[in-house]
Amino acid sequence: MNADRPDVLHRLDSTMAALTELNAIFADEESLDAALSRIARNAVSAVPQADTVSITVMGSTPRTAAHTDESVLELDAAQYAEGEGPCLEAAQTRQPVRVMIDSTERRWPRFLAVAQAEGIRATLSIPLIVGAVAGHDGELVGSVNIYSRTVSAFDLVDEKLLCLYTDAASRAVTDAHRWRRTLQTVTQLEQALDSRSEIDQAKGALRVAMACTADEAFELLVRRSQRENVKLRDIAHQVIEDLSRKTAQS
């Protein structure tokens, strides 16, 4: 093993510290790209010899959803333009891709040329699979891409540790968005119940004021809602206020 490389325990500690930081994703109501940016920043510290990180998100066209250094944008763009490279292979095969960029590597010539020009000597791409989130149909598929200027930067231990980190990150984002959807559903149900209560109050007030049946009162509310192009619950609220004001003035 390269004597300059951090020992396994040090690397494990770095990954565990990065995992701890993922808890913040649950606490913040942030967008998907903001969460991915947090994951990218933490990933730099998860692997000691990582210099920069990007996160690729697949779709009709792949895109870099997060990055820690603008120098990686050209690296990712070269892969997207050619339709090949380690970040795309990791996302498409859902398997880790570890590359030493030296004279023996022959795959992805365009990517290799750009990487060498940027001083990148090793890459490690891990698939990122996130459950259904807002703005995406089905699961979100991508990759976490680690770039290093050290040719021997990544080994099997780093690969396994980053897989652990990426799996936890995927679960964190999925759970956070699931919690937000649940909260939104509860809020919508509460609003619906409040609206129903107010509509029932308006119906009751109209029955007394207009000497009509419950169905007739509801029909009056619906017709006014359509005529004024205003939501039924808002019409109900206005009817209650109007009738309450008339009663107070009489």
Legacy VTK file of the C-alpha trace (Angstrom):
# vtk DataFile Version 3.0
C-alpha trace
ASCII
DATASET POLYDATA
POINTS 250 float
0.000 0.000 0.000
1.205 3.549 -0.697
2.787 4.884 2.500
1.465 8.347 1.720
-2.139 7.174 1.807
-4.213 7.684 4.977
-4.694 4.471 6.934
-8.018 2.658 6.897
-9.122 3.874 10.332
-8.502 7.483 9.345
-10.535 7.010 6.188
-13.319 5.338 8.151
-13.402 8.265 10.595
-13.649 10.711 7.684
-16.582 8.830 6.192
-18.385 8.575 9.533
-18.009 12.331 10.060
-19.501 12.974 6.619
-22.366 10.596 7.404
-23.124 12.519 10.584
-23.465 15.717 8.558
-26.214 14.113 6.459
-28.598 14.490 9.417
-28.871 18.171 8.551
-30.735 17.251 5.363
-33.701 16.200 7.497
-33.718 19.491 9.370
-33.776 21.850 6.395
-36.632 22.326 3.945
-34.353 22.682 0.942
-34.655 21.947 -2.749
-33.305 18.772 -4.309
-30.320 20.561 -5.853
-29.552 22.232 -2.507
-29.580 18.825 -0.810
-27.326 17.412 -3.537
-24.932 20.342 -3.055
-24.739 19.512 0.639
-24.034 15.868 -0.227
-21.273 16.909 -2.643
-19.588 19.160 -0.069
-19.686 16.426 2.558
-18.337 13.848 0.087
-15.098 15.809 -0.238
-14.397 15.111 3.422
-15.704 11.530 3.214
-12.718 10.468 1.078
-9.419 11.975 2.306
-7.676 12.315 -1.074
-10.703 13.712 -2.908
-9.984 17.121 -4.432
-13.378 17.926 -5.909
-16.822 16.350 -6.299
-19.712 16.591 -8.717
-23.124 14.942 -8.785
-24.612 13.853 -12.095
-28.379 13.512 -12.480
-29.689 11.517 -15.418
-32.822 12.437 -17.371
-33.636 13.270 -20.961
-30.138 14.753 -20.890
-27.646 14.306 -18.039
-26.700 17.352 -16.002
-24.391 18.284 -13.150
-26.769 19.082 -10.297
-24.043 19.905 -7.773
-20.309 20.541 -7.713
-17.664 21.730 -5.283
-15.358 23.301 -7.855
-16.152 24.733 -11.283
-13.161 22.878 -12.745
-15.228 19.663 -12.750
-17.920 21.135 -14.987
-15.736 20.700 -18.072
-14.928 17.127 -17.013
-18.611 16.286 -16.711
-19.530 18.174 -19.879
-16.987 16.173 -21.888
-18.688 12.965 -20.775
-22.187 14.260 -21.526
-21.118 15.441 -24.988
-19.591 12.070 -25.889
-22.267 10.017 -24.125
-19.614 8.063 -22.262
-17.363 8.312 -19.231
-17.124 7.065 -15.650
-19.965 9.193 -14.241
-22.378 8.016 -16.951
-21.249 4.404 -16.686
-21.798 4.393 -12.916
-25.310 5.831 -13.344
-26.243 3.542 -16.226
-24.850 0.283 -14.823
-25.563 1.189 -11.191
-22.085 -0.065 -10.343
-19.060 1.825 -8.958
-16.465 2.914 -11.528
-12.903 3.537 -10.331
-10.326 4.884 -12.768
-6.569 5.589 -12.621
-5.822 8.067 -15.375
-2.432 6.886 -16.612
-0.841 5.607 -19.808
-2.608 2.243 -19.521
-6.147 3.657 -19.521
-7.726 3.599 -22.988
-11.434 4.117 -22.341
-13.216 7.420 -22.977
-10.452 9.287 -24.876
-12.216 12.678 -24.821
-12.778 12.518 -21.076
-9.195 11.363 -20.476
-7.814 14.277 -22.493
-9.832 16.831 -20.521
-8.974 15.166 -17.195
-5.256 15.204 -17.955
-5.464 18.857 -19.009
-7.112 19.673 -15.664
-4.512 17.680 -13.730
-6.977 14.987 -12.675
-5.290 11.616 -12.175
-8.001 9.447 -10.577
-11.800 9.300 -10.454
-14.323 7.354 -8.436
-17.998 7.403 -9.458
-20.681 5.787 -7.313
-24.318 5.384 -8.448
-26.829 7.607 -6.678
-30.394 6.241 -6.586
-33.024 8.425 -4.920
-36.697 7.520 -4.511
-39.391 9.601 -6.206
-38.975 13.312 -5.460
-40.777 16.422 -6.612
-40.163 17.244 -10.247
-39.151 13.721 -11.261
-41.196 10.789 -12.527
-40.160 7.680 -10.619
-36.765 7.367 -8.985
-33.928 9.774 -9.630
-30.762 8.136 -10.957
-27.325 9.688 -11.068
-23.813 9.382 -9.693
-21.512 10.938 -7.109
-18.192 11.644 -8.818
-14.956 12.101 -6.883
-11.916 13.568 -8.664
-8.336 13.558 -7.390
-4.990 14.894 -8.588
-3.283 11.862 -7.055
-3.117 8.846 -9.369
-3.276 6.317 -6.503
-5.966 8.238 -4.635
-8.704 5.598 -4.582
-8.710 1.906 -3.771
-11.348 -0.700 -2.944
-11.640 0.587 0.635
-12.471 4.103 -0.612
-14.963 2.607 -3.048
-16.784 0.710 -0.300
-16.757 3.692 2.051
-18.125 6.014 -0.614
-20.803 3.433 -1.461
-21.796 3.509 2.215
-21.895 7.303 2.206
-23.838 7.535 -1.076
-26.386 4.939 0.053
-26.983 6.895 3.260
-27.246 10.140 1.279
-29.816 8.579 -1.056
-31.911 7.455 1.887
-31.622 10.844 3.565
-32.901 12.714 0.496
-35.668 10.173 -0.128
-36.857 10.246 3.490
-36.680 14.033 3.680
-38.840 14.459 0.559
-41.237 11.756 1.748
-41.628 13.589 5.064
-42.293 16.867 3.245
-44.932 15.232 1.035
-46.612 13.800 4.129
-46.559 17.213 5.808
-48.061 18.811 2.698
-50.809 16.176 2.615
-51.661 16.765 6.277
-51.748 20.519 5.690
-54.042 20.071 2.682
-56.371 17.828 4.694
-56.513 20.384 7.491
-57.346 23.103 4.981
-60.023 20.900 3.423
-61.621 20.266 6.824
-61.546 23.973 7.630
-63.131 24.726 4.260
-65.855 22.115 4.788
-66.659 23.555 8.200
-66.945 27.076 6.808
-69.102 25.928 3.871
-71.442 24.127 6.296
-71.685 27.310 8.397
-72.515 29.366 5.304
-75.179 26.857 4.258
-76.765 27.029 7.694
-76.748 30.811 7.703
-78.326 30.953 4.218
-81.025 28.451 5.200
-82.082 30.785 7.994
-81.719 33.992 5.978
-83.317 32.678 2.777
-85.747 30.168 4.290
-84.432 27.477 1.950
-83.283 23.866 2.162
-79.674 22.767 2.659
-79.410 21.737 -1.005
-80.781 25.081 -2.151
-78.351 26.928 0.090
-75.428 24.942 -1.313
-76.621 25.637 -4.867
-76.642 29.371 -4.093
-73.023 29.153 -2.930
-71.962 27.168 -6.008
-73.660 29.556 -8.453
-72.029 32.580 -6.817
-68.646 30.822 -6.852
-68.987 30.166 -10.588
-70.315 33.607 -11.358
-67.529 35.435 -9.510
-64.859 32.851 -10.360
-63.918 32.583 -6.694
-63.230 29.426 -4.714
-66.219 27.992 -2.887
-64.592 28.244 0.550
-63.843 31.947 -0.051
-67.457 32.551 -1.063
-68.601 30.755 2.082
-66.327 32.934 4.207
-67.685 36.081 2.550
-71.305 34.971 3.014
-70.731 34.378 6.736
-69.099 37.795 7.118
-71.888 39.547 5.167
-74.672 37.881 7.127
-72.891 38.499 10.441
-72.530 42.194 9.583
-76.221 42.499 8.648
-77.252 40.799 11.868
-75.087 43.158 13.916
-76.560 46.196 12.160
-80.186 45.155 12.574
LINES 1 251
250 0 1 2 3 4 5 6 7 8 9 10 11 12 13 14 15 16 17 18 19 20 21 22 23 24 25 26 27 28 29 30 31 32 33 34 35 36 37 38 39 40 41 42 43 44 45 46 47 48 49 50 51 52 53 54 55 56 57 58 59 60 61 62 63 64 65 66 67 68 69 70 71 72 73 74 75 76 77 78 79 80 81 82 83 84 85 86 87 88 89 90 91 92 93 94 95 96 97 98 99 100 101 102 103 104 105 106 107 108 109 110 111 112 113 114 115 116 117 118 119 120 121 122 123 124 125 126 127 128 129 130 131 132 133 134 135 136 137 138 139 140 141 142 143 144 145 146 147 148 149 150 151 152 153 154 155 156 157 158 159 160 161 162 163 164 165 166 167 168 169 170 171 172 173 174 175 176 177 178 179 180 181 182 183 184 185 186 187 188 189 190 191 192 193 194 195 196 197 198 199 200 201 202 203 204 205 206 207 208 209 210 211 212 213 214 215 216 217 218 219 220 221 222 223 224 225 226 227 228 229 230 231 232 233 234 235 236 237 238 239 240 241 242 243 244 245 246 247 248 249
